[in-house]
C-alpha cells in the first residue's frame, strides 16, 4: 500500500520468547501491521515465523512484550482479540469424518457467532468448495483440505487472517487460486499476514515484506520500495574475442570478467539518474571490443533476501 498509512490493526511491541530449554525463538520483535494490507513475513525455516504468529494468536505466551489486535491486549482481553483473528495453520488438522459444511459451521459456532448460512455459502463458493459441501473431509484431496482450513479460519468473519506457510505441499494451481482468494479478501477489508519461505509468494501478493531471521525482524518495507531500493540490474555483455584483463580505460565501471573472458558483467542501480550504459558501450567500442550480445537481468526478492540474511549472519 503506497501513500498514507492506515491505523495499525496488529501491534507487536518488544516481544521475546524463550522456551523452557533455553532456546530463544524471538528476540525483541516489534511490528505494526496496517489495517487492510497484505504483509508477507519472509524467512527460512526456524526463523521464528510460526512462533510470532502463535504469540499474536494467543496460542503461545510471550516471555516479555505486548501484542494488541484491534485494540485488545492479547493476554488481558484474549476473547476480544481472538475473535478478530482467523488462523490457517500449516498442519492439515481436520475432522476426517465430518462433512465440509458441518466442519465450517462448527468453527463458526466455536466463536459464539449466530448462524449465518448465507455467509457460509458465500465463503464456500469463494473457495470453490460449495459443490463439495456434503463430502467428508477424508475424501478430499490435499489442496481441497487446505481450502477447508481457509474456510474454517474465515467462518467467524475475522478482520485479520494469518496464513502460516500457505503454499507448503500445495500444487502450483492451488497456489495461484489461493493468491486470488487472498486478494479478494483484502478487497473486503481483511488484513492478511502470511509467512512463507517462497519468495515468489511474497513477490506475487504482498504489499509489504517483513524479513525475519534468527528471531529478529531485519526490515519491513513496501515491496515495490524494497525491490527498487535493492534492485541492482545486471548487464551481461558477450564478446566475440575474450579479454584476459580489464582495459585501463574501463576501470571506472563496475565491471567483472566472466566465462573465460568472453563475458563482461556490469552492475548498475535501477534508481540512478543515469545507468552509464551508453558511455560504457562507446568506451568498449573505443577499446576495439566486439560485442556479440547484450542482455539484462534484475535481482528478485530472492537475491535481496539471501543478501540480507547473509549480511545479518
PyMOL commands that set and color helices and strands:
alter all, ss='L'
color gray80, all
select helices_A, chain A and resi 49-56+78-83+100-110+117-126+130-132+137-139+142-154+172-187+199-205+223-229+248-250+259-261+277-286+301-312
alter helices_A, ss='H'
color red, helices_A
select strands_A, chain A and resi 8-18+24-34+38-42+64-69+72-73+85-88+160-164+191-196+208-213+216-222+232-239+255-258+263-269+291-298
alter strands_A, ss='S'
color yellow, strands_A
deselect
rebuild
show_as cartoon
